[in-house]
Amino acid sequence: MQNRLNNQNERWSWEKIFELFAYIGIGCIAIALLLSAIFGSKTLADIFRCVGEAVAYIVCIVVAGLWVKRKTHVVWLILYVVFTVSIVVLYIVNIAL
């Protein structure tokens, strides 16, 4: 019985993957801030910052999407799509510059 309970706890779920993804994101942001504070290194710190920001944006977009999914009024969905597209386009434009 105990072995079966342990196997259930070890299974991967979307929630666990999402939590791991968020954990990696905050780690990248922390490393970027630490590198820029210690060395003033722009290149390595910027790489970690970009990865951390991308993960943070994705986490926010997914959580907001789950919230919007529960709403019945179409305005919530329209605004969500506008916000999400704006974030994605502007983030890509800022990376390219």
C-alpha positions in Angstrom: 0.0 0.0 0.0 2.8 2.4 0.9 4.6 1.7 -2.3 1.5 2.5 -4.4 1.2 5.9 -2.6 4.8 6.7 -3.3 4.3 5.9 -7.0 1.4 8.3 -7.1 3.4 11.1 -5.6 6.3 10.6 -8.1 4.1 11.0 -11.2 4.5 14.1 -13.3 1.5 16.3 -13.7 1.0 19.5 -15.5 1.0 21.3 -12.2 4.4 19.8 -11.2 5.8 20.7 -14.6 4.4 24.2 -14.3 5.9 24.6 -10.9 9.3 23.4 -12.1 9.1 25.8 -15.0 8.4 28.7 -12.6 11.3 27.6 -10.3 13.7 27.6 -13.3 12.4 31.1 -14.2 13.0 32.6 -10.8 16.4 31.0 -10.7 17.4 32.6 -14.0 16.2 36.0 -12.8 18.1 35.7 -9.6 21.3 34.6 -11.4 21.0 37.5 -13.8 20.5 40.1 -11.0 23.5 38.6 -9.1 25.8 38.6 -12.1 24.9 42.2 -13.0 25.4 43.3 -9.4 28.8 41.6 -8.9 30.4 41.9 -12.3 28.3 44.4 -14.2 28.5 41.7 -17.0 25.9 42.6 -19.5 26.1 39.6 -21.9 25.8 36.7 -19.4 23.4 38.5 -17.2 21.3 39.5 -20.1 21.0 35.9 -21.3 19.8 34.8 -17.9 17.5 37.8 -17.7 15.9 37.0 -21.0 15.3 33.4 -20.1 13.9 34.4 -16.7 11.6 37.0 -18.2 10.3 34.6 -20.8 9.5 32.0 -18.2 7.8 34.7 -16.0 5.7 35.9 -19.0 4.7 32.4 -19.9 3.7 31.6 -16.4 1.6 34.7 -16.1 0.0 34.1 -19.5 -0.9 30.5 -18.6 -2.3 31.4 -15.2 -4.3 34.3 -16.7 -5.6 32.0 -19.4 -6.8 29.5 -16.8 -8.6 32.4 -15.0 -10.2 33.7 -18.3 -11.3 30.1 -19.1 -13.7 30.2 -16.2 -15.3 33.5 -17.2 -18.4 33.5 -19.4 -18.3 37.0 -20.9 -16.4 37.2 -24.2 -14.8 40.6 -23.3 -12.4 38.8 -20.9 -11.2 36.5 -23.7 -10.8 39.4 -26.2 -8.7 41.4 -23.7 -6.7 38.3 -22.8 -5.8 37.7 -26.5 -4.9 41.4 -27.0 -2.7 41.4 -23.9 -1.0 38.1 -24.8 -0.3 39.1 -28.4 1.1 42.4 -27.2 3.4 40.8 -24.7 4.7 38.3 -27.2 5.3 40.8 -30.0 6.8 43.5 -27.8 9.1 40.9 -26.1 10.4 39.6 -29.4 10.9 43.2 -30.7 12.8 44.1 -27.5 15.1 41.1 -27.9 15.8 41.9 -31.5 16.8 45.4 -30.7 
